[in-house]
Amino acid sequence: MKPSSPRSDNQTGAPERPFAVTHDEPLEQALRETLVQRVAVPHRLPADPAGVALGRARRVRRRRTVAGLALAGVATALVTGGMTQLGGQPDRPTTPTVVLGDPRGVASLSAGPVAPAPPQQPADGGVDLVVAGTLVTAAGQRYELGVGPVERAQRLPDHGGWLLTGAVTAAGRTLWVVPAGGEPRALLAGADEIALSPDGRQVAWRDDGRLFAAVIVAGQLIAPVTGPPADAVPVRFVGDRVLLRAGAAGGHRWWRPTPGGSPGPVAPDVLDVYGIMPDGRLAARVRAGARSDLALLGPDLTPATTRGAPTPAADGRGAVSPDGRWLLVNSRVAGVDGAVLVDLTGTAPPSRTAGPVIGGVVTWTDTRTAGYVDRDGALVRLRPAEALAGQRAASTPVAGAADGVRPVLVTGTDPG
């Protein structure tokens, strides 16, 4: 066969294709093979559906993790037989303190749901009590807590439940939150000492010589602040500051829980602080030579006014009324120990014995009524108007209290 002669146009002599077609091979067969080969070649998809789904899942999980850490404010870890410390540094020894971002997942620190028992006689004085592991409200409702011994209790604002501070143990103290109608959950465990703000929205604690503070929101600790090492423990909140009791040297000092904030200088003569007045002064017991006196302190913890009588007892028990007029404190008047009512404004007789000795915390349900548990475990309801009229407050036995079982008065009780 002779080769074809060159053409004068721009067409080639034969069409280009991947397979040669012989004269005896049908064109259909060659086209079929070409299509088969093309189908066998993998083509890159513009988007990988599986990869897109996995990437979306990772982003969702990452957002949830970041949100959870921001809400909890801390990293939580448990180890066998104990708990890890909050905000630990590599050069610090492991301590038993733990802040729980979701305490419900920690079986060893979670009790069962709080089950209400049949109502009983309401607590006298419009206060809540914790008696032998049972919370008895002012309305007569009873809730079995199942959280162990409780030393202090405080109501959360807006009927949000209660905060319970456990008794000190070899492992430290535990702070529980009991939502209204929910189950107890541990917020802190293993702390040396715990202090709560009067409104129940802030907490400060000490662990292994270091101070911590956080905000309580919806039963969680958020915005934690780590303070410097300090030989002091938190005792109360006053505004946005924490009052610390110094260690072996005695005295008190301020700490503002901000990043990098350090405690202020020690006021060595301030022995006990009972509360704050509307003008910002603090009612306190101060050292005066070989004795102690009642004094009103300025913002820097220096005495602005000192009163020679009465002499408060050394147990530190007492509280100022919400309006700042009255101080109910343990003292001795005319050779008799008891709860003494002191008029801090000077518009009434300076002081008088108004009830039996205070055996625990004092709570003012309003400006006209105070309540406390006496040394025998009975509940005392005291009204300044009655005390001024010469009527001494009497004790009322608490149902369920027995030898070795002391009721714990809930502070911050919402009378509504």
Rosetta blueprint (number, residue, H / E / L):
1 M L
2 K L
3 P L
4 S L
5 S L
6 P L
7 R L
8 S L
9 D L
10 N L
11 Q L
12 T L
13 G L
14 A L
15 P L
16 E L
17 R L
18 P L
19 F L
20 A L
21 V L
22 T L
23 H L
24 D L
25 E L
26 P L
27 L H
28 E H
29 Q H
30 A H
31 L H
32 R H
33 E H
34 T H
35 L H
36 V H
37 Q H
38 R H
39 V H
40 A H
41 V L
42 P L
43 H L
44 R L
45 L L
46 P L
47 A L
48 D L
49 P H
50 A H
51 G H
52 V H
53 A H
54 L H
55 G H
56 R H
57 A H
58 R H
59 R H
60 V H
61 R H
62 R H
63 R H
64 R H
65 T H
66 V H
67 A H
68 G H
69 L H
70 A H
71 L H
72 A H
73 G L
74 V L
75 A L
76 T L
77 A L
78 L E
79 V E
80 T L
81 G L
82 G E
83 M E
84 T L
85 Q L
86 L L
87 G L
88 G L
89 Q L
90 P L
91 D L
92 R L
93 P L
94 T L
95 T L
96 P L
97 T L
98 V E
99 V E
100 L L
101 G L
102 D L
103 P H
104 R H
105 G H
106 V L
107 A H
108 S H
109 L H
110 S L
111 A L
112 G L
113 P L
114 V L
115 A E
116 P E
117 A E
118 P L
119 P L
120 Q L
121 Q L
122 P L
123 A L
124 D L
125 G L
126 G L
127 V L
128 D L
129 L E
130 V E
131 V E
132 A L
133 G L
134 T E
135 L E
136 V E
137 T L
138 A L
139 A L
140 G L
141 Q L
142 R E
143 Y E
144 E E
145 L L
146 G L
147 V L
148 G L
149 P L
150 V E
151 E E
152 R E
153 A E
154 Q E
155 R E
156 L L
157 P H
158 D H
159 H H
160 G L
161 G E
162 W E
163 L E
164 L E
165 T E
166 G E
167 A L
168 V L
169 T E
170 A L
171 A L
172 G E
173 R E
174 T E
175 L E
176 W E
177 V E
178 V E
179 P E
180 A L
181 G L
182 G L
183 E L
184 P L
185 R E
186 A E
187 L E
188 L E
189 A E
190 G E
191 A E
192 D L
193 E E
194 I E
195 A E
196 L E
197 S L
198 P L
199 D L
200 G L
201 R L
202 Q E
203 V E
204 A E
205 W E
206 R E
207 D E
208 D L
209 G L
210 R E
211 L E
212 F E
213 A E
214 A E
215 V E
216 I E
217 V E
218 A L
219 G L
220 Q E
221 L E
222 I E
223 A E
224 P E
225 V E
226 T E
227 G E
228 P E
229 P E
230 A L
231 D L
232 A E
233 V E
234 P E
235 V E
236 R E
237 F E
238 V E
239 G L
240 D L
241 R E
242 V E
243 L E
244 L E
245 R E
246 A E
247 G L
248 A L
249 A L
250 G L
251 G L
252 H E
253 R E
254 W E
255 W E
256 R L
257 P L
258 T L
259 P L
260 G L
261 G L
262 S L
263 P L
264 G L
265 P L
266 V L
267 A E
268 P L
269 D L
270 V E
271 L E
272 D E
273 V E
274 Y E
275 G E
276 I E
277 M L
278 P L
279 D L
280 G L
281 R L
282 L E
283 A E
284 A E
285 R E
286 V E
287 R E
288 A E
289 G L
290 A L
291 R E
292 S E
293 D E
294 L E
295 A E
296 L E
297 L E
298 G L
299 P L
300 D L
301 L L
302 T L
303 P E
304 A E
305 T E
306 T E
307 R E
308 G L
309 A L
310 P L
311 T L
312 P E
313 A L
314 A L
315 D L
316 G L
317 R L
318 G E
319 A E
320 V E
321 S L
322 P L
323 D L
324 G L
325 R L
326 W E
327 L E
328 L E
329 V E
330 N E
331 S E
332 R E
333 V E
334 A L
335 G L
336 V E
337 D E
338 G E
339 A E
340 V E
341 L E
342 V E
343 D E
344 L L
345 T L
346 G L
347 T L
348 A L
349 P L
350 P L
351 S E
352 R E
353 T E
354 A E
355 G E
356 P L
357 V L
358 I E
359 G E
360 G E
361 V E
362 V E
363 T E
364 W E
365 T E
366 D E
367 T L
368 R L
369 T E
370 A E
371 G E
372 Y E
373 V E
374 D E
375 R L
376 D L
377 G L
378 A L
379 L E
380 V E
381 R E
382 L E
383 R L
384 P H
385 A H
386 E H
387 A H
388 L H
389 A L
390 G L
391 Q L
392 R L
393 A L
394 A L
395 S E
396 T E
397 P L
398 V L
399 A L
400 G L
401 A L
402 A E
403 D L
404 G L
405 V E
406 R L
407 P L
408 V E
409 L E
410 V E
411 T E
412 G L
413 T L
414 D L
415 P L
416 G L
